[in-house]
Structures are given as C-alpha cells and as structure tokens.
C-alpha cells in the first residue's frame, strides 16, 4: 500500500497534537497554512487527505473536523474511514480511451452521457483495454467467459455485436471496439 499523507490545513492545534503522536500513526503528517503551499504539496501526491476545521470549496480530498473536542481514537477512526473512502473511489473509476467506467455502478460515461453495462460487458471492455494487440475470440472465451476454446459458441461475437450497438446508440461511436483479422481491440 502506498504512503498515506495527512495534510493539516490552517489547523495548528490539531497538527501539534498529531505531531506528538507521529510515530504511532500510519500516515505522514504535514502542516500547510496557505493555498499555494497546499497546491505545491499535493501536486505530486496520490494518496492524501486534507483536514481543516472549516470547509474550503476549492479543496478536494477534504475532511472537515468542526466538531471538537473529539477523542483521539474516534479521530483516528474517522481519518482511516476517509482514507478507505478515497481508496475505494480511486479504484472504482477506470479511464479507457475517451470514456470513464464506474466499476461500482457499472456505467460508462463520456461528456455527461451515461451507458449502463452488464458485468460481462465491463469485464470484456476491461480485458480488451489491457491488451496492446487484438484479442482473439478464443482468448476472450477463456479469460472472460471461462469457456474452453474447443466449445463451438458465438457468445463473444454476440456480446461484442450488442456492445457495439449500445455504443453507437448512446455515444454515436462505432469505432470503440474494432475488429481485426485476429480478434477485437479497443481503439
């Protein structure tokens, strides 16, 4: 797991308390007191949470601690829950081509247009997107459907056909999944 960074923003008293506990905590703690230093701090970080005692509308990944005093164990629990939420959200969205797939809701989005997909469709798109070369029907049958390649079936072709139809109807895109001589590929 990557290092978790806890950034205390304009909340000196909390920073002083957490700094004393520093070696017992499972994240790195930093204090910033200006918007510029905050931006400089987070621009190269992936896994961070900003704690402040009031809401700043221009700040993301923010946890507002405005209900004090609070027991330190309760505070640590809340911080850990916020990190788990951030991790869950970051793992739930996948960017493929010009689209974003929300794995939790099984929706694909582009320019505020959403397309509901089945789990098999999501799995097919994910599998195709991870390959730099066309993926054969036999490989898709085996890896996505768990079928043996010697079974005669048109499941893959039927799913790809229906998926292409959905993309054409919803996004006016008939080039997302393309057919090659030796399989299918995401453009």
Protein Blocks (a to p, Z undefined) as FASTA:
>chain_A
ZZdddddehilklmmmmmmmmmmpcbdcdddfbfklmmmmmmmpfbdcdddfbdcfkbgh
iacdfbccddfklmmmmmmmmmmmmmmmmmmpccehjbccdfklopaceehiacdddfkl
mmmmmmmmmpcbdcdfklmmmmmnopafkbccfklmmmmmmmmmmmmmmnopaklpccdf
kbccdZZ
